[in-house]
Structures are given as C-alpha cells and as structure tokens.
Amino acid sequence: MKRLVLITAMLALPTLALAEDEDNIPTDTAVGVGIGIAAPTSSFAPNVASARFRLADGFAIEPTLQFAVDNGRSVVEVPDDETTDSTRALALNLGVDARFRLAQRDNVELMGIGGAFLGTSVNTNDPEGSDNNTTTSGTSVGLDWGIGVNWWVHRSFCVSADVQNPLFAISSSKTTQEGFDGSQRTSNTSIDIAFLPVARMMGHVTF
C-alpha cells in the first residue's frame, strides 16, 4: 500500500507542475542536488544521488553515484543442531551524463541523455563453517544513452524521470572459491551490447 501511495504521488507531480505559471524553468546557470530511486531495485529506499550543473540553454552535466548494499542471514534449525549461512553484497556505480533539451512545453522538458559509467561490485557467500566462502567481484566501464523528462514544480525544485541503457560495456569478473585444499580462482572478460535499461525517478533542489 505504501508503494502504491508513493507511485501515485510521484505521477501526480507533473500535473502540479503544469498548474504553475510558465516561468519555473531556470533561465540562468544553476546547480541542482538531489536523490532518487533507480530500478530495478529490491526496495523503494533511495539508492542514487547526483548533482546537476545546468547552463542557461538547459544543457547540464550530471555526476551520479548509484549504490546497493545487501546483507542476508539464514538459519536452519534441526534438533540439536543449527546452521547459519550469510551473504554480503556491495555495488557502486559512478557515472557522468550530459543532459540536453530536445523539446519544451510549459514547465516540462524532454531531455536527451548520453554519458559514461564505471561500476564495481563484490558479492560474498559465507556458508556455515570455515574455508568455504565464495567471493565474486566485478568491474564494468562503458557508455550509455537515454531519454528523460524534467517537471519543474518550482524554479528551485525539479522532479525528473528517465530511462538509460548501455551503448556498450566492457566487463570483467573474478570468482574465488575457498576450500580446505586451497582456493580456486576463475576470471572472465567480455564486451557487451545489450538491452539492460535502468529507470530513475529523482528530485533535485536547485540553487
């Protein structure tokens, strides 16, 4: 129910923006700082932050930090015994995007997006016992493109939604599996051209 209320409120914001006068879009240089939600995600907690350095013509440079942290623990109990397994995951994605205005109507802007990104992740599976962890780490770098919409609710506040997809990405991963007789390592490097869209909804306070 809480998710439904949140989504409904976000979808209603464009209507509020159009109800204002047509002078909400800044006509001078401005800086915006904001947070939001990037999907797919396992919750509606904010997981992305960015700053937008905007010029008078609507062109903006946007450094972005997207993050995800997950810690899990499972316990299996049987008579006279208890087994505990745990997992840990951390993912960070740094990006720099250029946003340029394609069209404008009232307080709504249609934006084109292009940029570059660098991502890193570490996942550890720790079953009950010692010397049995499996750790997978990876890095990726590439270019992306997308399209989005800005709704200027007020000259100092903007709500935006966009979808971005990698143009191409170079990825590498390494898996280390521990055992009583030592550890085994495997690695892989690939160049990907895939359809893996990421949708974002953000709010920025602009100065």
N, C-alpha and C positions, 0 to 999 in steps of 0.2 A: 504494500500500500504506500509506503514511504517513497519507493522508487517511482510509482505512478504519479504521485503529487509533485515530485521533483521534475519529472519529464514534462508534465503539464505546465508547470510554472515556466520552464525554460522555453517551451514552444509559444507561450503567451507573450514573451518579451518582444518579439517583432511587432506585434500589434501595438504595444505600448510605444515602441519607437516611432511607428508611423503616425501615432496620435499627436506627437510633439510637432513643433514647428520644423522647418527645413534647414535650420541653422546649426544643428547639432554636430555635424561633421567638421572637425578642425580644419582650418584653412592655413594654419601656420605649422611650423615644426613642433612636434610633441613627442613625449616619451610615455609609453604605457607599461604598466607592470601588472601581471595577472597570473591566475591559476585556473585549473580546469580538470576535466576528465578526458582521458584518451582511451578509446576502446579498440580492440577487445580488452576487458578487464574483469576481474572476479568480484569487484565491488564498486560502489559509487563514491568511494573516497577520492579526493583529488590526488592525481598522480602525475601531473605535468605542470610546469611553471615556465614562464617566458617573459621577456621584455621586448617591446616593440619601439624601435626608433623610426619615427614617421616623419616624412617630408610633407611640404605643403600640397604636393600633387597627389598624395595618397600612397606613394611608394614607401615601403617600410622594410627594415632589416630586423629579423626576429631570431635572436639566440634562444634555444629551447633546451630544457632539461626534463626528460621523462624518466620515471623511476618506478620500480616494483620490488617489494620485499615480501617474502613469504616464509614463514616458519611453521612447520607442521609436526605433530607428535601423535603417534597412535600406540595404544596399549591393548594388548591381548592378554586376558587373564584366564587361566585354567587352574584347576585345583593344585595348590602347592607350587604354582609357577606363574610368572608374569614376564611378558616380552614387550619391550619398548623399542619402537622404531621412530626415527625422526628424519625430517627433511629440511633443508635450508636453501633458499634461492634469493639471489640479488641480481637485478638487471638495471642498467643505466644506459640511457641513450642521449647523446649530445647532438644537437643539430643547429644549423644556421640556415634560415629561409629568407628569401626575398619575396615580398608580397606586393603586387601591383594591381591597381584598379582597372578592371575591364569595363565596368558599367556602373552607373549610379542612378538610383531612383529614390527621391525623398531622402530619408535617413538610412537607406540601405545601400551597401556597396557590394558588388560582385568582384571577388578577388581571384587573380591567378597566383599560383604559388610554385616556387622552384627553389631547391636548396641541396644541401649535403648533410650527411649524418655519420656519426661514429657510435657504435653500440658495443657494449660488453656485458657479459652475464656469467654467473657462477652458480651451479646447482650441485648440492651435495646430498646424497642419500646415505644415511647412517643407520644401518640395521643394528639390532641387539648384538653385542659382542665387540671384540676388538679386531683391528686389522681387517676390516671388511667394508670400508667406505668406498663409495663410487662417486667421483667428482668429475663433472663436465663443465668446462669453461669454453667460452667462445667470444669472438670479436667479429664485427662486420663494419664495413665502410662502403658508402655509395652515394648516389644522387637520387633525389625524389622529386615528384611533381604533384600538383593537386589543384583543387579549386575550393573556394570558401565564400562565406557571406559575413559581412560586418553589419550589425544593427547598432546604431548609435542612439542609445536610450537618452543620453545626456552628452554634452560636449566633453565631459570628464569621465564618461563611463561607456564602454563598448562591450557588447556580447557578440561572440563570433562562433561560427560552426564551420568546419572544413573537413575534407577527406583528402588524404595524401597516400600515394603509392610509390614504392621504389621504382626508379627508372632502371637501375641495375645495382647490384650489391656484390661485393667480394667478401666472402665469409670464411672463417677458419674456426675449427673446434678441436678440442683435445679432451679425451676421456682417460682418467686414471682410476684403475680398479685395484684396491689393495687386497692382499691375500697373505696367508701365513708363509708362503714361499717367495714373497716379494710383491712388487706391484707391476701391473701391465699398463702400457700407455698406447693409445691409438690417436691418430690425428687425421684431419681431413680439411681440405681447402676447396672452395667451389666459387664459381661465378654464376649468379642467379639473375634471371629476368623473369619475374613472377608477378602475379596479381595478389598482393597482400595489403589491402587498404587498411589504413588506420584513421578512425573518425575521432575528431576532437570537438569539445564544446568548452569555451573559455570565457571568462570575464576579465576585462582589463580596466584598471583605473588609470586615467590619462592626465598627465601634467603638462 
